[in-house]
Amino acid sequence: MKRKIDIAVISDVHLGTKGCHAQELLTYLKSIKPDMLILNGDIIDMWQFKKSYFPKEHSKMLNRLLKMSISGTKIYYITGNHDEALRQFSNLSLGDIHLRDSLSLMIGGKRHWFFHGDVFDTSVIRFPWLAKLGGRSYDFLVGMNKTVNFLLYSLGFEKIAFSKYIKMKVKKAVKFIHDFEQQAIQVAKNKAYDVVVCGHVHTPQLRTEGGILYLNSGDWVENLTALECVAGKWHIYHYHEFASELEKIKDDLLLTETEEEQFLQEPTAAFVKQFL
């Protein structure tokens, strides 16, 4: 039985990279029935995209989004820095899928502002080549992390997240995330918004400061998190907390073999390639 929710927000999926947990996200999306799904940037990683690497699970993710839109879910795709190539098509709408750079909505009587957040990242604005180089290094780190975690799991040890651990231990990284949140809150306040919703920093968050509710949907590389809104109230969804429950109903969530093969791997990669 799918959970009925008003709005779901995901970001920083990074389809097309080895760090993307596409299968887990696919399982999550199959378990919910939202009226609206907001993709808050960096869904497809066009910085790292290679036609030679776009696994079947990543193709199925795109297929799932199309199926959700056909089934009545309104989808907003907000562009981020890793899928900035799509910004040339901003304000394009195809059926119930709408491409935007930012989004303003009135939810529960409060003004909400959705945007990815890369506008607050000076490395992306001033030194895009450096940011892309960092993105490749990050992808390598995550790929290596997967190998290490496989070995740890095989030996009965807990998995670890290299990049998450490093970010939390490096003072500059912690300060960057704090400054990012403060900027988002201040700009939202200046623009008379009640709620600001971002992605970009791969750090799920829900906190109120100065009368402004700041939300961050996290990512599907390290944290595997989403934001959900029901009756005007927001909470953070952590996939790992519900993984065992989802595993029990996995068979009910699986698509039939015929449906799974409708959206083939090669055409999907070719479709994404034309935007690069």
N, C-alpha and C positions, 0 to 999 in steps of 0.2 A: 504494500500500500504506500503510495507516494505521499510525502508530507506536503500539505498545502501551505504556501507562504505568499505574502504579498510581493516582496522584493528580495532578490538575491544579488549580491555584488561580489564579483571575483576580479582579480587583477594579477598581473605578473605571472602568467602561465608559462610563457616562453616556449610555445610550440616550435618544434624544429631544433631543439637543443637536447642534449643528453640528460640535463638536469631536470627536465620537465616530468612531473608525475601525472602524465595524461590518463593512465588507467584509473588512478584513484579519483581524479577529477571527473572522469566519465561515470564512475560508479556513483559519485555524489550527485551529479546532475540527473542521473536516472532515478535517484531516490526522492527528488523534489518536484513539485509542480508550482512554480512561481508565476504570478501574474506578469511580473516584469523581471528581466535579467539584465543587469548592468555589467558590461565588460569594461573595467576601468583601466585599460591600457596594458601594453606589452603582452598581449594575448599571443600573437605570432611574433617570434623573434626574427625580424628581418635583418638584424645586424649579423646574426650567426647563421642565417638560413643557407642550407646547401641542398640542392636537389637530390644528392646522394643519401641524405639523412632526413627522412620524414616517415617514421614508423607508422604501421597500420593504426596503432592506438591514437596517434596524432590526427590521422585522417578521420578516424571515427569521432574524435572530438568535434571537428568541424561539421561532420554529418549530424551529430547530436544537436548542435546549435540550430542547424537548418530545420531539423525535425521539431524542435521546441517552438520555433517561430511559426511553423505551419500549424502546430497544435494549439496556437493561441497565446503564446508567451511573447510579449513585446520585448524586443531586445535592442538595447542601446550599446553600440560599440564606441567607446571613447578612446581616442588615439593616445599612445604614449611615445616615449622616445625610441623604443626598439621597434615600433611599428609606425614611425613617423612618416614613412612613404605614403601611408593612407591619408595623410592630412590634405593632400591635393584633391581628395574626393570628399572633404568634409561637407556635412549637411546633405549627403546622398542618402536616400531611403529606398530600400528594395523590399517591398512587402512590409513585414513587421520587423525588419532589421534596419536600424537607423545609425548612420555613422556621424559622430560628433567629436569636437575637440573638448567640449565641456557640456555640462547639462545642469539645468536648474529645474527643480521640481518642488511642488508644495505637497508635503506629506504630513498628515496629522496636524494640519494647521501651522506647520513650521517650514520655513524656506530652507531647502537643501541645495547644496552646491557640490556637484561631482566633477572632478578632473583628476588626471593621472598624478601630477605633481612634479614632473621634470622641470617645470618653469622655475622651481626654487633651487635647482641643482646647477651651480655655477660651472661644474666640470662639463656638463652636457651643453650648456649655452655657450661658454667661452672656448672650451677645448673639446669639441665633439670627437676628434680623432683619438684623443687620450681616453675618453669615455668608452669608445668602441674597443680600444686595446684592452682596457680594464674588463670589458664584457667578455672578451675571449679568454682572458686569464681566469675569470670567475667561472666560466663554463668548464674549463679544464679542471679547476679545483673541485667542482661539483661532480664531474665525471670520475675523478680519482676517488672522491668520497664514496660514490656508489660501490666501487670495487672493494674498498676497505670495509664498508658496512656489510657487504655480502659475506666477507670472511668472518667478521665479528658475529654476525647472525648464525653462521654455520657452526661457530664455536660456542654458541650459547650466551654471547655477550650482548649488551644493549647497543643499539645503533647510535652514532654521533653525527652531528652536523658541523663540519669544519668551518664553513663560511659563517654560520650563525654564531659559533663559539668565538671565532676571531673578532667578529663585529662587536660582540658584547664585551670583549676583553680590551679592545683598542679604544682608548679614551676619545680619540678624534672621531671615530665612527659613532660612538655613543653621543657625542656632542652634535655631530651632523644630524642625527635622527631627531634629537631634541630641538635643534634650531629649525629643522624642517617643519616639525609640528607647530612650533611657535609662529613661524611665518604663515602657515596655512590658517591658523586660528586668527591671527591679527588681520590678514587680508579679508577673511570671511566676515570678521566683525566690521571692518571698514565698508564692506559692500552690503551690510545689513542682512547677512545670512544667519540662520540659527544653527545650522549643521553644515559641516564641511567633510567631504568624503574623498580620500585620496588612496593612492597605491604607491608605487615607485620604490619605497625604501625597504620593502619585504619585512615589515614589522607590524603585525596586527595590533590594533589599538582601539580602545573605546574609552574616552575620558572627556570630562567637561572642565573648561577653564574660561573664566571671564564671561560666563553665560553662553559660550559656544561649545557645542558638542563636536569633538573631533573624532572621526572614524577612519581606520585604515584597514583594508581588506587583507593585507598580508600578501601571500604568494602561494604558488603551487610548485615551488622548487625546494624550499626548506620547511616552511611551517604548515602548508596544506590547510589553509584557512579561507573562510568566506564571511561575508556579513549577511545577516538575514533580518528582515523587518516584517513583523506581524502586528497588525493593529497599531501602527505608528511607533512601536518599540523595537529598538535595535539590539542585537546581540552578535557575538563572534562565534562562528561555527568552527570547531577544530575537528578535522577529519579523524585524527588519531584517537580521539575520545569516543568515536562512534564506529571505528573500523570493525570491531568484533560484531556489532549489531548488523552492519552492512554486509558482512561476510555471511551471516545466517540467511539473509534474503537475497544473496547474490544471484541465485538461479532465477528468481522472479524478476530481477532487474536486467538480465541479459537479453540482448536482442537476438532474434533468430538468425541463423547463419546466412539466410538469403538477404535479410535486411542489412547485416553487417557488411556484405560484399557489394552493396549498391553504390557506395561511395569509395572508389578504388584509390589505392595509395598514389599511383603515378599521376592520374589526372589532378588530384588534390595538390601535389607538389608543383605541378605545372601551373595550376591556377594561382598559387601564391607567388610563383616566380615572376609572373607578368607584372606584379606591382613593384618589383625591385628596380 
